[in-house]
């Protein structure tokens, strides 16, 4: 009796899954880099750090004369 070979092999299935995973990761990476939401978050982060720096400068200005008063 001759055995018929129907279906796909395990190796071809694994190769297909690996290729699809690589394509999906490239697609997700590309879509995240160009996302308007990511751009907005980056702008918010920059704004936060600018405000934090301004606040630290104001605190330093306010506390500059304290050493003379305390000592």
N, C-alpha and C positions, 0 to 999 in steps of 0.2 A: 504494500500500500504506500502510496505517495502522500507525504505530509504537505498540506497546503500552508502557505505562510501568509496569513491575513493579518492586517493590523500594522502597527508601528513598533519599532524596537525601543527598548528602554534608552539606549544611547541617543537615538534621534529625538526622543521626547526631552531628555535632559538638555541637549544642545538647543532645542527650540526654546525651552524655558530660560536658559541663560541669555540667549540673544534677545528675547523679549524683555527680560529684566534690564539688560544694558540699554536698550532703546527707551524704555520707560524712565530710567534714571536720567538719561540725557534730556529727555523731554521735560521732565519735572524741573530739572536744574535750569534749563533755558527759560521756562515759564516763570520761575521764581525771580530770576535776575531782572526780567523786564516788567515785573508786576508793579502797578501803580501803588498798591498797598505797601510793598516793601520800600518804595521810594518815599512814601509818606512817613513810614516808620523811621527811615534814616534821617529825614528832615526833623522829625520830632526829637530824635536822639541828639542831633546837633544843637537844636534849640535848648534842650535840657542842659547840656554841658555848658553852653554859653551862659545861661541863667545861673548855673551853679558857680561858674567862675566870677560872675558879677557879684553874686551874693557873698562869696568869700572875700572879694576885694572890699566890699562895703563893711563887712565885719572887721577886717583888718584896719580900715580907716577909723572905725569907731573905737577900736581898742588900742590905737597907737599911743595915746597919752596915759593910759592906765598904769603903766609901769611907774611913772613918776608919782602918781597919786598913791598907789598901794605901798610903794617902798618909801 
